[in-house]
Amino acid sequence: MEIVKVWSEDGAGKVVEIPADMTARDVCQLLVYKSHCVDDNAWTLVEHHPILGLERYLEDHELVVQVQASMSSDSKFLFRKNYAKYEFFRNPLNFFPEQMVAWCQESDGSIPQSQLLQNFLNSSSCPEIQGYLYMKEPGRKSWKKLYMFLRRSGLYYSTKGTSKEPRHLQLLSDLEDSNIFTIITGRKLHNAPTDYQFCIKPSKGRCDCKELKMLCAEDEQSRTCWMTAFRLLKYGIVLYQSYSIPQQRKSKLLPFSAPVRSVSENSLVAMDFSGRTGRVIDNPVEAQSAALEEGQTWRKRSQRMNVLGSPSPLHPSSLSTVIHRTQVWFHGRIMRDEAHKMIIQQGQVDGLFLLRDSQSNPKAFVLTLCHHQKIKHFQILPYEEDGQVFFSLDDGTTKFTDLIHLVEFYQLNRGVLPCKLKHPCTNVAL
């Protein structure tokens, strides 16, 4: 048995004793169980190197004790959500732009998603990723723009323009004994030409900055493509197995997809007791509307109880202004930059969201939402009507008694938003 310490975002740590053959996925499930979180298969361990300014998400199948053995004394594991872990299996064309996939250049461009995936996971016909990257020159502050090719055998750069001829290709790094990391320090530290930095680090033993291959992409989409392709080319079918096992388990357990609340709530079956005998609701839409209706009834009831029966009565409208503080998606008085950082860290997938206090208007709130790998902000304004406060993000057209009601509505309806709210951006206290 080995001792592993894992840290949460709030700086708290938890020590766990694990066997040498325990995977990152198993450790996450153990922490989920110990911390009473909902296990939605998005939890991950992060290998974090503060001095080098690097981090990467461990793959579900990696052995934690083995990874720890190659980490330096200042490095640590973080426990964090990563909704984008397997998103490329669901939306592959968002992750692999046509111009970056070599065999797309030789085809007529009408390759279906399923074939794209099949090619990536089939080791015999694995495509190359190609495109320009900036590379930091060893021992210097300058960066050089080079045309690169990523193959199963490694990452190469061309010494002559975009030539693919073997005599013009120079091996920069193999995949077998390396891992790909995001650089979390600002671009100024490395004098980087853009914000989209990443690096390749040897996986065996401890290393210093000189051994890092520092790279920089033109934009977020191409950086994501290079990093995702690196993972796929390195691990191949193992990633697909890690993705599909929880999916199979989930499809057997859940008859419909509902907003995740808590373990106890999700284990209940939707029932209709309006007749003389109860019936199970099979229709997902009906079940969701029943859940929503039940939520409103509970809220009205709890407000009535507060007004009538509690020792220190709360006015209903005052309850509606604080009830959201109990929710995992509410982050209080955080700045816009911090909200951006959290969304980026937890994987820029469509529907990843959080709510926070507005910096410009003390009575208002802001919904921060990710859509098409862009982060957008929507102001939620209070409206007073007949002495009661309502909240709206479409100038009063759709009004809600509290923020929980608002979030539940936009989890089921897109409304004025570019997409539905799907994944709460959350911190966990270990």
N, C-alpha and C positions, 0 to 999 in steps of 0.2 A: 504493500500500500504506500502511496505517496501523498504528501501534503501539497495542496494547491490553494492559493489565495486568489479570490476573484473580487473585483471592485465594481460597485455600481456608480452611476453618473453623479450621485450626490456625495461621493467620497467615502461611503461606508464600504467595509470589506467583509467578506465571509470566507472562513477557512473550511475547506472540504477535504476529506481523506478519500482518495479514489484508487482503484487498482490500475496497474500499468496498461491494461487493455481497454480502458474506458475512453469512448469517443467524445468529441466536443458536443455532439447532439445529446448524448447520455448525461453529460455534466449539466447542460442547459435544462434538461428535464428534471434533474435533481434539484437545481436552483429554483426552478418554477414551483416545484412541490414544496420546498422549504420556505419560499417567499410568498406562497399563496397567490401566484399570478395565474392568469388564464394562459394555457398553452396553445398558441395558435400557429406553432411551427415557424415563427418569425424570430424567436430568440436566438442569439448567437454569442459566441465568445470572440472578443477582439484582442489580438496581440498588439500591445501598445508600447512603443519605444519613445519615451518623452525626450531623451537627449538627442537621438537621431531625428526626432520629429516625424515618425512613421507609424502607421497602423494598418492592419489588415484583418478581415473577418476570417476566422478559422472555418474550414469546410467541415460539414457535419461528421464526416467519416474520419477526420484526423485524430490521432491519439494525443490527448492533452499532455500527458507526462513526457512524451517524446518532444513535443513543441517546447515545453517548459525547459527541457535540458539544453536547448539551443539558444535560450534567451539570456540576456545580460542581467546583472543584479538590479539595474534601475528599471527594467521592463516589467510589465504586469498584464494580467488579463482583465478586461472589462466585460461586463454583462450588459448587452444592449440589443435592441430590436434591429433587424435588417429585413425590411419588407421586400427589398429588391433581390434577395438571395437567389431566387429561382425565377425571377420575373421574365428572363429571356426565353424560358420554355413556353410561357404563355403568350408573349408578344415578341417573337424573334426578330421581326422586321424592324422594330423600333431600336433594336440593339446592334444590328448589323447593316449599316447603310450600304446600298448596292455598290457604290463606287469603291468601298473598302474590301469587298469580298472578291477575290481574284476570279473565281469561275463565273461570277455574274457578268464580268466583262466579255467573256467568251460565249455567253448565252444570249438569248433574245430578250432577257430581262423579265420574263414571265414565270419566275420560279415560285411555286407556292410555299407558304410557311412550312408546311409539313416536310417538304423536301429539303428546305434549308436546314431544318433541325436534323433530319436524317443524315445529311452530308456531314454535319458537324459531329454527330455522334458515331458515325461509321468510320473507324480508323483507317480503312483502306482508301477512302476518297475524301480525306479531310481537306477543306479548302484553305488557301492562304488568306491572311489579312494583310492588306498593303496600304501604304499612305505615308505622308510626311510626318516626321516627329522631330522635335528638337532634342539633341543629346548634349548633356554637359560634358565639356572636354575635361579629362582627368587632370586634377591638380590645378585647374584654371577656373576663372569665374565666367568665361565665355561659353556660349551655347552654339551648336552647329546644327543647321537644318539638313536632315538626311532622309532619303527615301528608304523605308524599311519594309521588311517582309516577315510575317510571323508564321512559322510552319511548326509541325510536330517536333522537328529536330531542333528548333530554337528560333531566336530572333536574330535576323540578319539585317545589315544595311548595305546599300549599294555604293561602291566607290566611284561609280560613273553614272550620274543622273538617276534615271529610273530603270536602268538595265537590270535584267534578271539573270544574265549570263553567269554561270558558276564562277568564272574567273573574276567577276566584279563584286561578288558577294562576300562580305566579311561577317563571321559569327560574332555577335555581341554578347549573347547569353543563351545557355541551354535552358530547358524548362524543368528537366528532371531534378536538379539540385538547387533550384531557385524558387523564390516566392515573390509575388507582386504586391507592392504596398502603395497606399496613398500617402502623399507627403502632406502633413497637416500643418506645417509651419508656413508662414506667408511667402509669397513669391520673392519678396525683397531679400530674404535671407540667402537664397541661392542665386539671386539676380536672374530669376527665370523670366523668359519672354511672355508667358501667359500664366493664368491662375491654375491651369489644368495639369498639375504635376503628378507624376507617379514614379516609382523606381523599382528596380529588380535587385533583390538582395539574396546572397547565398543562404541556403537554409541550414547548412551544416555548420555548427559552432557559432561562436560570437564573432562579429566583424565590426570594423569601423567605417567611417564615411568613404575612405578610399576605395573600398570594395563595392560600393553601391553604384549601380548604373542608373544615373538620374536622367529622366525623360520628361518631355512636356508636349502635350497635344494642343491643337489649335482651339478646340472647344470641348464642352462636356460630353457631347455625343460620341466624338471620336475617342476620347479617353475611356469612356465606358466600354466602347467596342474593343479596344486593345486589351483592357483588363479582363473583360468577360471571355474573350477569345483565348487569352492566356490560361484562364482556369479550365476552359473546355478542352483545349489541346493537351493540357497537362493531365487532367483526370478523366476526360471522356465519359464513358458509360457510368462510372461511379457517381457522378453528379446527377445523372438522370435517375439512378436508383434512389439516391438520397431525396430527390424531389418527389418521386412517385410513391414511395412507401407511406408517408403521412397522408398524401392525397387519397390513396386507396383506403386507408383507415378512416379518413374523414367521410368519404362517400358512403361507407357502410354505416357510419354513426349518425350523420346528419341528413334528414330528409329535405331540409331546405336551409338556405343561407340567411341568417338573421344577424343584426348587429350584436356583437359579442358584449355581454355584460359581465356575468360572473359564472363560475362553475356551477353553482347551485341552480341559477336561473336557466342556464343552457341545458341542464339535465332534465328540465321539465318538459312535458308534452303539452302542446297547445290543445286546450279542451274548450268545448262550448257547453255551458250549463244553462242556456236560455230555455231549453225545453224541460220536460219532466225528468229525462235521463240525460246524462252527459254523453258527448260524442267527441272522438278525436278529430281535430281539424287536419286534413291531409293537404288541402290546397295551400301552397306557400304564401300566396298573396293574402288569402283570408287569415292565415295564421299570423302574418306580420301585422295586419291591421288590427287583429284582436289583441296582439301584444302591445301595440301602440295605444289602443283604447284603454286597456288595463292599466298602462302606465299613467294615462291622464286621470283615470279614476283614483288611482293610488295617490297621485299628487294632490287632487282636490281633497281627498280624505285626510291626508297628512296636514294640509293647510287648515282644514276644519278643526283637526285635533289640536293643532298649535294654538288656534284662536280660542277654542272652547275649553280644552282640558288641561293644557300644560301649566305648570306653576308660573312660568314667565311667558305670557302670551306674546307671540310674534304676529305682526300684521302680515297678511298674505303677500302683499307686494314686497315687504322687506325680506321674506323668505325667498321670493323669486330672484332677488338681487344677490343672494349668497349661496344658493343651493348648488350652483355649478362648481364651487370650490372643492367639492368632494370628488370631482370627475378626473380620470387619468389624462384626459385631453386638455385640461385647463392648467395653464402655467403662470398665471398671475402677471406680475410686473416684469416681464422679460423684454429686452430690447429687440428690435427687428433683426439685427445681426445675429443675435443668439437664436431666434426662431429659425432663421435661415440655416444656421449651423446644425441645429437639431434635425431639420428635415433632410439635409444632405447626408448626415450621419446614418439616418435610419432608412436610407434608400429612396431615391427620388421616383417613387411609383405614383401613378394616378390615384388621387383620392387620399393621399397621406395628409393629415391635417392636425392643427392644434388651435386652441383659442387662447388669447392673452388680453391683458388690459391695454387699452389704447394709450399711447404716450401723449397724443395731442389733445384728447378729450377725456377728462377723468371719469365721465359717466358712461363712456362708450367702450366697446370691446373690438378686437380685430380677429378675424378668421384668417389664418395662414394656411394656404392650400397648394399642393403640388399637382401640376397637370402638364403632361408632355415635357417632363424634366425641367419645367419652369416653376418658380415659386411666386404665387400671387397672394395679394392681401386684400381682404374685403372688410369694410368697417360695419360693425353692428351697432346701430343707434337705438337709444331708448325713446319710447313714445309714451306719453301719459294720456289716459283716456278714462274719464269718470273716476279719477282718483287712483287708478291702477296703472302700473308700469308694464309696458310691453316692449319686446325687442324685435328689430327687423333689420335685414341686410339688403332689402330692395325698396328703400324709401317709404316704408309703411304699407306696401301692398300686401305683404304676408307678415302677420304679427304673431308673436309667441309670448306666452306668459313668463317663460324663463329660458335660459340658454340650453338646458337639457332638452326641452321641448323642441327648440330650434335645431339642435344637432340631430335629434332623432328624425325630424322631418327631412332634413337634407341627406340623411343616410338612406332614405327611401325614395326621395325625389330630387332630381337635379336642380329644378327651379331655375334661378338666374345664374347658377354656378356653372363652370365649364364641365364639371363631372360631379358625381355623388361623393359624399364623404365616406371613405371606406376604411381607412386605417388610422386609428388615433396615434399620434406621435406622443410617446409616453416615457417617463422616467420610472425606474423601479427602485425601491429602497430594499436592499438586501438585509 
